[in-house]
C-alpha cells in the first residue's frame, strides 16, 4: 500500500511533468507578450464566430471522469487534445458558481490583469499561479461539442498544476475558511490522477483508447510497410546463416547453403517477430504462403527503405553479434531472450534446445 510520502512524491512528479512544457514556453515570452496573448484570447472568446474563421475542433470522444465524489465531463478532440470541461472544473473548484464564469484579475509579478476562470481568479490564489499556467488558462480551448454547440475546455495536462495552486495556498495558510473544502477537492482530484495519469484516464473514460491503439498501429505500418514491392536486395548477410548453421550443428557450404525448412521458422522468430507489433502480421497478409508452401517474395521486399529495412538490418547485426559470442545454441537462446526480453516471455519461444553434449 502506498504511504503518504509515496503519494506526495507521485503528486509532485505529476505536477512537475505537466508544468514542464508550459513553463518552457512561458519562459520564452516576455511579460508583455504573455499579457497581450491573454488579452487576445479573452477577446476572441467572446467575439462572435467569423465566417472565414477556421472550423472549431470537434469532440470525437466524450465521457465522465469520476474521482472520489467529483464527476467531470471530458473529451478527446479530433486534433488529439484531451480536455476537461471548464464548466465542470468551475463546479468542482469554483465554489457556488456552477457556470463557466471568468474574471479579470490582477495577476502576480506586475503583469497587470488577465482573464482567468473563476476557479483560479480568487485574489489569494494569485501568488501561487505560475505565469505559464496563467497564460495557458487565459486561452481556453473552444471546441464543438458532439451535440453541435460551442463548448469550452481546459487542457487535461494542466489539471495537476491547477490543483497544486490550491494545495500551495493551503500550505501557506492563505485560504479563507470558505475555501478549505475546495482545496480538499483539489487534493482528491490530484491524488486520483497520481494513481493513473490524466491522459490515460481521459482516454479510458471516453473510449478513445481502443481507437488510439488502432491509430498507433496504422502509424507503425505506414512507417514500416512499403506501398510498393521493392526490388530484391540482399538484406541477410551470409554470416547470419553461417553462425546459425554452426550453432545448430548443420553443415554449411557457401555461397548457396542448403537450408533445412526449419531455417525459415527460426528466421521468423529471431528476426521478423522482433519488429514492432503488427508488422509481421501485415507482411504475412500481403505475402502469403502459396500452395507450394513458399512465399512469392521475401518479406523485406515489403519493408520501407526509410525505416523498415534499416530497423531490420540493425536487428540482424545485433543477432549476429550474439551468435558470435555463443559457444552453443542453448547459450545463444538464453542471451537472445535476455537481450530482447519484451519479445516474448521466457519459455514461450519455440526454439528447440540441443543437448550440450
N, C-alpha and C positions, 0 to 999 in steps of 0.2 A: 504494500500500500504506500502511495506517495506521501511523504512528510510535508509539513507546512513549508519547510525550506525548499524542498523539491518543487512544490507548486509555485513558490515565489520566483525560483530560478526559471521555471518554464514560462511564467508570465513575462518576466523581463526579457527572455530570449525572443518571445513572440513580439513584444513591443519593439525591441531593437531591430528585429528583422523587418517589421512593417515600416518603421520610421526611416530606415537607412536610405531607401530610394528617394523619399520625399525630401529629406534633409540635403542630400547631394544636389538635387535640383534647385532647392531654395538657396543654397549657398552660392550658386552661380548667378543669382539675381540680386540686384540692389534693393534696398527698402522701397525706393520709389517705384521700381518695376513691380515688386510684389503688390504694392498698394494699387498701382494702375491696373494690374491684372485682375485684382479683386473687384475694382470698380466696374471694369468692363464686363466681368462675369455677372455681377449683380444686375447691371443694366440689361444685359442680354436675357437674363432670367425672366424679367417682367415684360420685355418687349414682345409685341405680337409677332407670330411667325411670318417671315418674309417669303414671298412667292418664289424667289430664286435661292432661298437658303437650302443647304444640303439636307437630305432626309434625316430624320432622327433615327438613332439606333433603336432597334426593336428588341423587346424582351422575348427571347426564344424559349426560355425555360423559366418557370416560376415555382416557388414553394414557400413553405413557412418554416422558419428556423426556431426550434424550441429549445431553450436553455433555461433550466430552472422553471420559474413561472413566467418567463419572458417569451413572447411569441413575436417574431419579426418577419415581415414579408421580405423575400429576397428574390433575385433574378440573375440569370446569365444572359447578357445581351448578345446580339448577333455579331458583335465585334470581339467577343471573348471576355469582356469586362464583367466581373462579379460585383453586384451592387446590393445594398440593403436599403429598404425603403426609408427615405428621410422622415416621412410621417411616422413610421413605426419607431424609429430611434427617438423622435421627439416625444412620443408617448411613453417610451421606456425611461428616458433620461432627462426629459424636459419638464418634469413636474406635472402640473394640472393641464398644461396645454397639450392637447392631443393632435392638433393640426400641424401643418407644415409652416411654422412661423419663423420669420427671420427678423433679426435686429441689427441695426447699425451700431457697432460698439467701438469703444476706444481700446485698441489693442496695445500690448506692451511694447516697449522699445522705441517709442516715439514715432511709430509708423502712421499715426493718425487713425482714422476709423475704417473698418471693414464691415462687410455684411457677413454675419455668421448665423448658422442655425441656432434656434433657441436653446438647444441643449449644450451649446458652447458659448452662449452670449452673456452669462452672468459675470458681472464685474470682478468678483473674487476668484474667477477661474482664469482670467486673462494672464496673470504672471506665469501660469503653468502651461500655456499653449505655445509650442514652438512655432516660429514663423512659417516653416514648411507646412505644418498642419493647418495653420490659419489660412494660408494661400490655397491649399487643397480644398478646404471646406468652403471657401468663398466661391468655388467654382463647382456647383452641384452638377451632377450628371442628369441631363434631361433626356428622357427616352420615351418611346411609345409603348404603352402597356399592351398586353395581349388583348385587352378589351377595346383598344383603339385610342384611348385618351392619352393625354400627357401625364407622365409620372416623373418624380424626382428621386434620385438615389444618391447614396454615398458609397464610395469605393469600399468594398468589404475589407480590404487590407488596411484601411485607416482605423477600423474599429478598435484594435488593441491600443493604439495611441490615444484615441478619444477616451477610452476607459481609464487609461493611466493618468490623464489630466485630473479626473475626479479623485483618483486614489492619492495623487500627489497633494492635491488641495486638502484632502482629509488628513494626510500625514502631517501637514504643516498647520493643522487646526484652523484652516481658513474657511471652512464651510459654516453656513448657518444651520441651526437645528432643523430647519425645514428642508435642508438639502442632504442630510445624512442618509436618508433612505435611498436617495438617488446614487450616492457613492456605493451603497450596498448593492444596488442593481448592477452598477458598473463592475463591481468585484465578481458577482455571479457570472456576468457575461464574459469577463476576461478569463476567469477560471475555466469556464466551459470551453472556450476557444483554445486555451493552452493544452487541453487534452487532445484535441483533434487537429486544429488548423482551420482557419476561416474559409480558405478557398476550397479545400476538400469537403468541408461541411456544406457549403453552398452548393457545390456540385452534386452532393448526395441528395439533399432535400429537394432540389429542383429536377432531379432525374437526368441532369446533364452528363453525369459520369459515364453512362453507357455510351452515349454518342461521342463523348470525349475520347474514349478508347478507340472507337471506330475512326474518328478523325486522325488520331495518332497513327493508327495502322496505315491509313491511306497516305499519310505524310511519309512514313517509312518506306512503303512500297514505291511511292513516286521517286524517292531518292535512290533506291537500290535497283529497281527493276526497269530495264530499258524498254522503251516503247517499240523499238525495232530490234530484230535479231542482229547481233553484231557478228562480223566475220570471225572465223575461228582464229584464235591466237593462243599460243602455248602459255598457260597460266600455272600449271603444276610442274615444278622443277623435277628433273629426274631424281634428285636427291630425296624427294619426298617418298617416292616408290622404293628407291634403293634402301632407305632406312626402314621403311615399313616391312619390306621383304626380310631384311636382316632380323628385325625384332620378332617376326612371325616364324622365322626359320625356313623361309622359302628360297629356292634358287632364283637368282636374278641375273638375267642376261640382257644388258643394254645393247642397243638403244630401244628395242621393242620387246620388253619382257612379256611373257605370257602371264596374264593376270588371272588368278582364280576369281570366280564370281563374287567371292566374299570381299574382294578388294573394294568393289563399288559400295557395299554396305558400310565398310569401315570408313571410306572417304566421306560418305554422307554423315556419319556420326562424328567424325573427327573435325570435319571442315564445315559442311553446309548447315548442319544443325546449330553451329555456333554463330551464325549470322543472326541479326535481330529477329525476334518472334514474328512469325507470319511470312518471312521472306521465302523460306524453303517451301512452305505450303503453296505459295504463289508460283514458284519455279516449277514445282511438280504439276500444278494445274496447267500451266502453259506449255510444259514439255513432258507430256505423259509417256508412259511406257507403251510401246507398240505391241502388237500381237506376237511378235517375235521375241519379246522380252527385253528389248533395248529402247533407249530413248533416242529420238531423232537427232537431238542436238546436245551439246554439252551445256550444263546448267549455267556456266559462267558466260556463255554467249548471250544470256538474257540479263546479265547484270550491267549496270551503268558504268561507263568509264570514269565518271567523276567520283563516285562514292562506292558503288557495289564492288567492282573489281579491285580497287585499292585496298578496301577492307579485307577482301578475300586473300590478297597477296600478303598483307601484314600478318594475318592469322596463320597462313601457311608457314611463313618464316618463323613464327613462334613455335608452331608444332614441330618443325624440323629441328629447331634448337633443343626442344625437349627430347626428341628422338635420339639426337647425337649423345645427349647426356645420360641415356638409359642403357644399361647393360642387358636388360631383358624386357620382354613385352609387359610382364606384370608390373615391373617398376615404372615403366613408361606410363601405363594407365593410371597408376597412383599419382605420378607427377602431373599428368594431364588433368585429372579431376581436382587436384589441388590448385593448379593454375587457372582453371575455369570452373570455379565452384558453383556459379549460377547456371551453368549449362544443364545440369541435371543433378538431383540429389545423389549422394553416394549409393552405389549399388543399383541404380536404375539404368545404367548403360548396358547395352547388350554386347559387351566386349568379352568374349570367352577368354578365360585365363589359360595360360600354358603352364605345364609342370616346369618348375625351376630346374629340375634335373640335378 
